Amino acid sequence: MNPRPTLVDIANATGVSKATVSLVLRNSPTIPKRTHERVLEAAKNLGYVYNRGAAGLRSTESRLIAMAVNDLINPYFAEIVAAMEDALTEQNRIVLMSNTAESVARQSAFVSAVREYNVAGLLVVPAMGTDAAFVDLLRSWRLPCVMVSRSVPGAEVDLVQANHRVGMIEATRHLIELGHRRIGMIGLNENISTGRERFEGYRQALFNAGIALEPRLVLSGPATRDTGMAHVLALLDLPEPPTAVVCFNDVVAFGAMLGLRSRELTPGQDFSVIGFDDIAEATLWRPALTTVAVARQTVGRTAAQLLLRRIEAFDAPVETVLLPTELVIRDTTGAPPARHPRRRGLV
């Protein structure tokens, strides 16, 4: 078997020094174009493969960016991740990624592992339960980090997210302006900052309208279709059911719509539903879902840009970027019915 070609082999084939070959392979702008092309052609002909890992040991500069994401299956986070990776690729960065599946242990193991690869920075959609100690550890490593979409209580770290609280205020206020007075909230998860902030918005909108919060109209659970369906059915079975719900996200709202259909109720006519996030599927449902739009592309690209700035200036002041949301009114909201049926034809 032929030995693996080396920098010396390329240098001998091109008549340049080993140092020049190394600079070409690292894409240094100091090498003339003709020499650059000649060295790359020789490397290709010899079958040389650049050992990026070994090069990383020789240099403190790295093109690698680590990305730890709580739930890649969720289309909301998948779109944010795609935007972050696109923005980083445009800057000649390579992404190492982990789907942490809401596991703090898995998140910590991934971060410890990628540190060994000399990553330049870290983007994190933090797993549920992430605390400030995790961020403090990253800071002690001097590893640049940006939190995305979710905040970590007490952590001094860059953050990019939508203004979840204001978005939910607008959603709840829309229902109030339509005439609804009994409005539920379903799919709530107060174990994450997003859930707490959206719940705060719901409460604030009710307070502003002089409507008392009814705890039994607020149901907590995983952000799934099953949860949305179960929660809306539970609310419909109350002695005095609500006439509308705001949902933690669009996926929960889809489940709520399925639950209404199972009772022969039409979303937007017999019962109003609002989602949150405005994922692509929201426009495809019939009726189309009224929801709060989050500019996921902007969240992702802003997070990537903020991380690159942090890499250049590690000790700069911490930044928090709150991006605006937009209420998108479609067909699942309307005035409350004169009489609220639990099932069509029944009262």
PANUMAR-379825 format. One record per residue (C-alpha): x, y, z. Coordinates in steps of 0.1 Angstrom, whole numbers, plus 5000, padded with zeros to 4 digits. Each point is the difference from the previous one (the first is absolute). Layout:
BEGIN
XYZ/...
***
This chain:
BEGIN
500050005000/501450344991/500850225029/497750305007/501450314982/501450285022/500650374998/503649924991/498849804969/497950294988/503050245006/502349774980/497449984972/499650374997/503450145009/498850215029/500649975037/498149795025/498950325017/498650144968/498049684994/498650035036/498950364994/498349904967/498149725017/498850245027/498850244973/502450275009/499650324979/503750065002/500849754973/499950104963/497149874980/502249804975/501949835028/496849935019/498549834969/503149804993/500249875036/496349905001/500449824966/503049805013/498149925032/497149874980/502249794977/501849855029/496849925018/500850215031/497350055026/500450295023/499949905037/497850275014/500249865035/503850015001/500050354987/497650105028/502649885025/502650234984/497750315000/497750175024/497850104971/497149774992/497250014974/497949765021/496850115017/498049775023/496350015001/497949835028/496350004993/497249885024/497749854974/500849974963/496849824993/498050315007/499650204968/500450335018/503549915012/500949824968/499550334980/502050205025/502849744998/500050014962/500350385001/502949995024/501949754979/499350194968/501450325016/503149825013/500749824968/500050334982/502850105024/502049684991/499149845033/499349635006/497349895024/500149715025/496549935012/498249805028/496349955005/500050005038/496349885003/499450235030/502849815019/502350225021/502449705004/500149954962/500650374995/502950015024/501649684985/499850164966/501650325011/502849835018/500749784969/500150294975/502350205022/502649744992/499650094963/500950365008/496750154989/500050374996/496550055015/496749855011/496450064991/497549855025/496349965000/500249905036/498549675012/497350025027/501650045034/503250174988/501350235027/502450285004/502849775012/500249864964/500650354986/502550075028/501949694989/500150114964/501350345011/502749845021/501149824968/499850334981/497849834975/497850264982/496349925003/496650134989/496749875013/497349984974/496250025005/500149915037/501750185029/501749855030/499150175033/502850195016/502549934971/502250284987/500049904964/499050134966/496449924990/498050034969/496249925001/496650134989/498050215024/497949725012/498250205027/498850284976/499049744974/497749835024/498650335012/499050084965/498549654994/497950025032/498950364993/498849904966/497649755015/498950255026/499350264973/497949744981/497849975032/501449705017/500150015038/500749645009/503349934984/502249695008/503749944996/501149654991/503349824995/501750225026/503549905012/501350235028/503349805002/501350194971/500450384995/497950004969/497149855019/500350245029/500250304977/497049904979/498049935032/501050355013/498650154968/496749815003/499650115036/500950364992/497550024972/497249875022/501050245028/500050294976/496549924989/498749955036/499549634996/500949785029/502449714994/498349665005/502649745008/497849714988/500150154965/503849974999/501349654992/503649895000/501649734979/502449904972/499850214968/498449734979/496949944980/498849745025/500350265028/498150264980/497249764993/499749875035/500150355015/497350154978/497749705007/500650045037/499150374998/496849934979/498949765028/500150275027/496650125013/500850344986/502449944971/502150274984/499250134965/503650034989/503649895008/503450134994/502549724995/503649975010/501049944964/498549904966/500549635006/497750025031/497650204980/499849744973/499049745027/497450245013/498550034966/499849624997/498349995034/497450254988/499449804969/499449695021/497250185017/498650124966/501150365008/501550234974/503150205011/499450374995/496249965000/499149805030/503250055019/503150224994/503649875000/503350194998/503449844996/503550145004/503049984976/498350004966/501849694987/499449924963/497249755008/497850275015/498950134967/499249654987/497449915026/496350064992/499050235014/503450174999/501550065035/500150355016/503350025017/502950225012/502850004975/503649975011/502650114974/502049675004/502450094972/500850325017/500549835034/502449754985/502050254980/500250255028/501249735024/502849904976/501150364995/500050065037/502249705006/502550104974/500250345017/500549835034/502849794986/501850324989/499350185033/499649745028/499950265028/497650254984/496850085019/497349734999/497250074974/496349905000/498250034967/496149995002/498549964966/496450124993/497249764993/496950054978/496449885005/498949834967/496249995000/498649724979/496849795003/500149835035/498950315019/496650175001/497450145023/498749765027/496949814991/496750115015/499749665017/503049785007/499449644990/502249725013/499049814969/498050134971/496350005008/500649965037/500150265028/
***
